[in-house]
Amino acid sequence: MAEIARKTFELNNDVQSVDPTAAIFHYPREEEKALEDDAPWSKDPHYFHTVKISAVALIKMVTHARSGGMYEIMGVMYGRVKDGVFWIMDAAALPVQGTETRVNAGNEAMEYMVSFQESSREAGKGELLRGWYHSHPGYGCWLSGIDVNTQLNQQKFNDPYLAVVIDPNRTVSAGKVEIGAFRTYPEGYKPPSAGTSQYQSIPMDKIEDFGVHADAYYPLKVEIYKTKLDEQLLDLLWNKYWVATLSSSLLTSNREYSTSQVKDLNAKLQVASTNVGNSTSNLKLKSAPSGQASSKGKDNSKDYAGVEDEDTPLAKVAKDGSRIATEAQNGMISQLIKDKLFNTPLNTALDPDSARATVQGKQ
């Protein structure tokens, strides 16, 4: 069963197999040092475009993020850089005490980072410190004002450097990891006008912070990989991850998160209702594409089903409500399946489809 769950995890996160003899794993330090001296990223703010994270490092980071509960955690990542790509090969947790809204590395964490780097070098590992990761429990993957300052300082003195954010509450158990990777722009740099980005569900009390700093950084494409040499280590890590997943209940472990999401949805509904006014455009679930509004200036109330930019207040609230309901349903299905698998005879165990039907019937 654990093996099936791991395969599902790899499928949901699109884990790609990489040949352990690939050039990146035999990348001469001299060649990487030459790239650091040339520093093409200092001339092109968008030089880095992708981050490839080892499945081993990913499970370490997710396990660490989940252990923090409602508090933010922090760690560092080790790897290499080549051709505009960060290759993250390992990760290590830092002894940092975070809060519900922020986390910073103090002197103890800095000493730990130096000690870890020295130990890695003595063990023959050639990967260097290439970034930091931290968690946003329940409020999405983006950089706050504090995060932007942290990453900006690291890029000034330790570049090339990467910031990764994981949301453990929005990471479905044994499923898709909610993760984002970011680089900040240099001070004074004005990024080109960005197109419509994918909508994020940001809590009301963090929308202002999100909006103020949204143009200070850009996201990198995240890809997950593994090699055949990782299999044994993945087995060991997965056993710990799987036990934690199997013994936890989304309905109880995420109770505070779920309650906060409902409260936030209520606040957004109130804001949306005050913004509706007399204009039917605010009632739309889809915004009209440019050039398709009435030529006479009349309001076009058609629901544009093929439009991706759902940016009306009502559409955002509807999307949040659907997400919250889906998360609650998944938690109920998970508990029913566990109950039938471990508390009933095998011949009466409930399959996932039956579990879903049972949950829908109770609703």
C-alpha positions, -999 to 999 in steps of 0.1 A, spaced: 0 0 0 28 24 8 44 16 -25 11 25 -43 9 57 -24 45 66 -33 38 59 -70 7 81 -67 28 109 -51 53 107 -80 25 107 -106 7 137 -90 40 157 -88 51 146 -122 84 132 -109 108 127 -139 135 100 -139 170 114 -147 200 94 -157 225 94 -128 253 97 -153 239 130 -167 264 159 -170 249 179 -141 260 152 -116 296 153 -129 297 191 -132 333 203 -125 335 228 -98 359 248 -119 333 252 -146 306 263 -121 331 287 -105 337 303 -140 299 307 -143 298 324 -109 326 348 -119 308 357 -151 275 361 -132 251 364 -162 222 367 -138 235 402 -127 230 414 -163 197 396 -170 172 395 -141 154 367 -158 185 345 -164 172 318 -141 139 303 -154 136 268 -140 144 249 -108 147 211 -108 142 197 -73 152 162 -63 124 141 -50 145 133 -19 149 170 -12 112 176 -18 100 150 7 125 163 32 110 198 28 74 188 29 79 166 60 97 195 77 69 220 67 42 196 80 60 193 113 57 230 119 19 228 121 5 264 121 40 279 125 64 287 97 96 267 94 128 274 75 156 254 59 183 256 33 188 239 -1 220 226 -17 227 220 -54 242 234 -85 234 260 -112 238 256 -150 222 271 -181 197 292 -162 186 262 -141 188 256 -104 194 219 -96 184 213 -60 199 180 -48 195 181 -10 178 201 18 184 206 55 161 220 82 174 249 102 170 253 140 147 283 136 116 291 158 90 307 135 57 323 141 24 321 123 34 349 100 72 351 97 104 332 101 140 345 101 174 329 105 193 339 136 230 334 146 223 298 157 209 290 122 238 307 105 263 287 125 244 255 116 245 263 79 283 268 81 288 235 100 265 216 76 284 229 46 318 219 61 304 184 70 291 180 35 325 190 20 342 165 42 318 138 31 327 144 -5 295 162 -15 302 190 -40 268 208 -38 269 243 -25 243 264 -7 219 275 -34 188 288 -16 164 287 13 129 273 18 102 281 43 65 274 48 33 294 44 8 273 64 -25 279 47 -19 311 28 -3 301 -5 31 302 -22 43 338 -27 68 361 -10 58 385 17 76 418 23 99 401 49 106 373 24 114 397 -4 140 415 18 155 382 29 158 370 -7 171 403 -19 199 404 6 209 368 -2 210 376 -39 233 406 -31 258 386 -11 253 349 -19 241 348 -54 231 325 -72 203 320 -46 167 308 -47 137 311 -25 112 283 -23 78 284 -5 57 254 5 22 254 18 17 222 39 -20 228 46 -28 231 9 -6 201 1 -30 171 -3 -17 142 17 3 118 -6 -7 141 -35 3 173 -52 27 195 -33 18 232 -32 52 247 -39 66 279 -55 101 291 -64 111 327 -68 139 352 -75 137 389 -66 144 417 -91 173 441 -84 165 473 -65 151 500 -89 144 475 -116 110 478 -133 98 445 -146 80 443 -180 42 444 -177 31 410 -167 1 393 -183 -28 378 -164 -14 354 -137 -31 324 -122 -55 334 -95 -43 327 -59 -65 324 -29 -49 349 -5 -64 356 29 -79 390 34 -53 400 60 -25 393 36 -39 406 3 -23 440 8 12 426 16 8 403 -15 -2 431 -38 25 456 -26 54 432 -33 40 412 -62 62 431 -87 94 427 -67 100 390 -77 91 365 -104 83 328 -103 105 300 -118 91 268 -133 93 240 -108 101 204 -119 107 173 -97 132 146 -106 148 114 -93 175 90 -102 179 53 -97 205 60 -71 178 78 -51 155 48 -48 169 34 -15 169 68 2 135 76 -11 122 43 4 135 53 38 122 89 36 88 77 22 83 53 52 85 83 75 63 105 53 38 77 47 34 69 84 28 105 92 2 107 64 -15 75 73 -18 84 110 -30 120 105 -65 132 97 -71 162 75 -103 169 94 -85 173 127 -49 183 119 -63 211 96 -92 221 117 -79 255 126 -69 261 90 -103 250 77 -120 273 102 -99 303 92 -106 296 55 -144 297 62 -140 329 82 -119 344 54 -145 333 28 -172 351 48 -152 383 49 -146 381 11 -183 376 5 -191 407 25 -166 427 5 -179 413 -28 -215 421 -18 -206 458 -11 -188 460 -45 -217 447 -66 -237 479 -66 -259 484 -96 -235 471 -122 -242 437 -136 -205 434 -146 -197 427 -109 -222 398 -110 -203 380 -137 -183 348 -130 -161 356 -160 -148 389 -171 -153 400 -207 -124 396 -232 -111 429 -245 -129 439 -277 -160 418 -269 -179 444 -249 -209 462 -266 -198 488 -291 -225 511 -278 -211 510 -243 -239 488 -230 -230 463 -203 -226 428 -218 -239 403 -192 -229 372 -211 -210 346 -191 -178 341 -211 -172 304 -205 -140 302 -225 -122 330 -207 -94 321 -182 -90 355 -164 -117 351 -137 -110 383 -119 -144 396 -108 -149 397 -70 -178 372 -72 -157 348 -94 -128 348 -68 -152 341 -39 -169 313 -59 -135 297 -66 -124 299 -30 -157 284 -19 -153 255 -43 -118 249 -31 -128 248 6 -156 224 -1 -133 201 -21 -107 200 6 -134 191 32 -148 164 10 -113 149 4 -107 148 42 -139 129 47 -132 105 19 -97 98 33 -110 90 68 -137 67 54 -112 48 34 -88 44 64 -116 33 86 -127 6 61 -92 -5 54 -80 -9 90 -112 -14 111 -133 -38 89 -127 -72 74 -110 -71 40 -141 -86 22 -162 -56 33 -136 -29 27 -149 2 9 -133 12 -23 -126 49 -31 -157 53 -54 -180 39 -27 -163 62 -1 -170 92 -23 -207 81 -28 -210 77 9 -197 111 16 -220 127 -10 -249 108 4 -242 122 40 -240 157 26 
